[in-house]
Amino acid sequence: MSDTEHKIHQWFATHMEQTAQAASTVAPLIESVADACVSSLLQDGKIIACANGNANVLTQYFCTAMLSRLEQERPALPAINLGADATTYSAICRENRFNDTFSRQVQAVGKPGDLLFVVVDDGHKANLIQAIQAAHDREMQVVVLSAREKSDITSLMHPEDHELTLNDLPPHEATPLLMVIINAICDQIDQKLFGG
């Protein structure tokens, strides 16, 4: 086996080990997150998602799965990724208001009964913190998926909110695991709403 093949095998082994470890701790939380999403959708609410950097790919994937489908054919479910609109995002940032990028949008489109779905891999969080505060001001429930066990976001969570955290993984290790978790959440939402 070449060095390259060995490195690739090690990459897969590491991710399989992390996935197995996470399965035992996050499974009950995945069901709680799915229940929160279903509750919002059944109350004619929508899911509003946001994330920074590479984690924005995960929120876009989640919203696409809601609007299109994960596996089974079903009606579209209302989900918006606030980071997908580059024009609005850059217009808000243009005025040196990066911290307002998501909160301003939540204030505009969020309403009681909606759910804010936040993915945090690492790095800058001030705009995510403001988005959570704006969601609470709008009487929205909040779900946070985070690569970090303890962060300043934890202190913002209300009793009805949900925070699913990993064991302080770096973003390049957390992203594949967060994708598995998001797929599990989407599957549970589909099962709870439409059966299987």
Buried (B, 14 or more C-beta within 10 A) or exposed (E): EEEEEEEEEEEEEEBEEBEEEBBEEBEEBBBBBBBBBBBBBEEEBBBBBBBBEBBBBBBBBBBBBBBEBBEEEBEEBBBBBBBBEEEBBEEBBEEEEBBBBBBBBBBEEBEEBBBBBBBBBBEEBBBBBBBBBBBBEBEBBBBBBBBBEEBEBBEBBEEEBBBBBBBBBEBEBBBBBBBBBBBBBBBBBBEBBEEE
